[in-house]
Every structure is written in structure tokens, then in C-alpha cells.
Amino acid sequence: MSANARTYEEYQSFRESLNEKILARGTTITKRFFTLDTKAYSDGHLDAKTKELLGLSASMVLRCDDCIAYHIDQCIEHGATDEELFETFDIALIVGGSIVIPHLRRAVAWVDECREHGPKDGGCDES
């Protein structure tokens, strides 16, 4: 679950509706940042799944639950297994230390939520 203990459906709806508002009203800089973010996670020398796993680890260390939820959705969309997710969690724990543990708990809950809801157009979330 995300930081505000929203349900899976609430998180997805909130994210989608607010992203639409931001992109409709945002400046060129905001829109370019969103585009840059999307492109950074696209296949390149590293595949998209690996990049999302990296994003997940960084989000855990930075302790951003909404980012963790987003990257878990994307990791699963790109075919990440639970074993790959848990190895990524391990890296975050080693880098971030015990302060990451509460976020690990929520991350595991989110993996279960995402798997329970199944793919939505090929994944648990749409970017």
C-alpha cells in the first residue's frame, strides 16, 4: 500500500486523474520532465524491467511509498518475478539500512495487491 494507506483502486485512480490534471495545466518544463522520466525507463542498453527494478530500489532507499508502488506495478508489468522483487528489496535494505524496513512491509503488501488485481492492459499500472 502507498504512504496514505490507500487501496489499490484509490491509488490507481488518484494517480491517473492527477497526472491528467498536471499534464493539462503544467508548463513545458513539467511536460518535458514527465517525458524524460518515461524515456529513462524505456529499453536501452538495460532493458525496461532492469531499469524499473533499479527505480524500485532507489525509491525504497529514498522512502517514497508512492514511487515504490509505481515501480512495483511497472516491474510486474515487465515480467518481474517475486524472487527478482525480493532481491531488489535486499539491495535497498543493504543500501538504506533498517529505516527501509517499514517501506519493505508496505512494498510486500503492494506486491500482493498488484498480483491480486492482475494485469491491467498488460500490467498493474499504466504510465
C-alpha positions as CSV (number, residue, x, y, z in Angstrom):
1,M,0.0,0.0,0.0
2,S,1.1,3.5,-0.5
3,A,2.0,6.0,2.1
4,N,-1.5,7.2,2.8
5,A,-2.8,3.6,3.1
6,R,-5.0,4.0,0.0
7,T,-6.4,0.9,-1.6
8,Y,-5.1,-0.3,-4.9
9,E,-8.0,1.2,-6.7
10,E,-7.8,4.5,-4.9
11,Y,-4.1,4.8,-5.7
12,Q,-4.5,4.0,-9.3
13,S,-7.5,6.4,-9.7
14,F,-5.7,9.2,-7.8
15,R,-2.5,8.8,-9.8
16,E,-4.3,8.7,-13.2
17,S,-6.6,11.7,-12.5
18,L,-3.9,13.9,-11.1
19,N,-1.4,13.1,-13.8
20,E,-4.1,14.1,-16.3
21,K,-4.6,17.4,-14.5
22,I,-0.9,18.1,-14.2
23,L,-0.3,17.5,-17.9
24,A,-3.3,19.5,-18.9
25,R,-2.2,22.5,-16.8
26,G,1.5,22.0,-16.4
27,T,4.2,24.1,-18.0
28,T,6.5,22.9,-20.8
29,I,9.1,22.1,-18.2
30,T,6.7,19.8,-16.3
31,K,5.7,18.1,-19.5
32,R,9.3,17.6,-20.6
33,F,10.1,16.1,-17.2
34,F,7.3,13.6,-17.5
35,T,8.5,12.7,-21.0
36,L,12.1,12.4,-19.8
37,D,11.0,10.2,-16.9
38,T,9.1,7.9,-19.3
39,K,12.0,7.7,-21.7
40,A,14.6,7.0,-19.0
41,Y,12.8,3.7,-18.1
42,S,12.4,2.6,-21.8
43,D,14.5,-0.3,-23.2
44,G,18.1,0.7,-24.0
45,H,21.4,-0.9,-23.1
46,L,19.4,-2.0,-20.0
47,D,16.0,-3.5,-20.5
48,A,12.9,-1.8,-19.0
49,K,12.5,-4.4,-16.3
50,T,16.0,-3.9,-15.0
51,K,15.5,-0.1,-15.0
52,E,12.3,-0.4,-13.1
53,L,14.0,-2.7,-10.5
54,L,16.7,0.0,-10.2
55,G,14.0,2.6,-9.7
56,L,12.3,0.4,-7.1
57,S,15.5,0.1,-5.1
58,A,16.2,3.8,-5.3
59,S,12.6,4.6,-4.2
60,M,12.9,2.3,-1.2
61,V,16.1,3.9,-0.1
62,L,14.5,7.4,-0.6
63,R,11.4,6.1,1.3
64,C,8.8,7.2,-1.2
65,D,5.9,4.8,-0.9
66,D,4.0,6.1,-3.9
67,C,7.2,5.7,-6.0
68,I,7.6,2.2,-4.6
69,A,4.1,1.3,-5.6
70,Y,4.5,2.7,-9.1
71,H,7.8,0.9,-9.7
72,I,6.4,-2.4,-8.3
73,D,3.5,-2.1,-10.8
74,Q,5.9,-1.4,-13.6
75,C,8.3,-4.2,-12.6
76,I,5.4,-6.7,-12.6
77,E,4.1,-5.3,-15.9
78,H,7.6,-6.0,-17.3
79,G,7.5,-9.6,-16.0
80,A,9.5,-9.3,-12.8
81,T,9.1,-12.4,-10.5
82,D,8.6,-12.2,-6.8
83,E,12.2,-13.6,-6.5
84,E,13.5,-10.6,-8.5
85,L,11.5,-8.2,-6.5
86,F,12.8,-9.6,-3.2
87,E,16.4,-9.5,-4.4
88,T,15.8,-5.8,-5.2
89,F,14.3,-5.3,-1.8
90,D,17.5,-6.8,-0.4
91,I,19.7,-4.3,-2.2
92,A,17.5,-1.5,-0.9
93,L,17.9,-2.8,2.7
94,I,21.7,-3.1,2.3
95,V,22.0,0.4,0.9
96,G,19.4,2.1,3.0
97,G,19.6,0.2,6.3
98,S,16.9,-0.6,8.8
99,I,15.0,2.6,8.1
100,V,13.8,0.9,4.8
101,I,12.0,-1.9,6.8
102,P,8.6,-0.1,7.1
103,H,8.7,0.6,3.4
104,L,9.6,-3.0,2.8
105,R,6.5,-4.1,4.6
106,R,4.3,-1.8,2.5
107,A,6.1,-2.9,-0.6
108,V,5.3,-6.6,0.1
109,A,1.7,-5.6,0.7
110,W,1.7,-3.8,-2.6
111,V,3.1,-6.7,-4.5
112,D,0.3,-8.8,-3.1
113,E,-2.3,-6.2,-4.1
114,C,-0.8,-5.9,-7.6
115,R,-0.8,-9.6,-8.1
116,E,-4.3,-9.9,-6.8
117,H,-5.6,-7.3,-9.2
118,G,-3.8,-8.8,-12.1
119,P,-2.6,-7.2,-15.3
120,K,-4.4,-4.1,-16.4
121,D,-3.8,-3.8,-20.2
122,G,-0.6,-5.8,-19.8
123,G,0.4,-4.6,-16.3
124,C,-0.8,-3.5,-13.0
125,D,-0.4,0.2,-13.8
126,E,-0.2,2.3,-16.9
127,S,2.5,5.0,-17.0
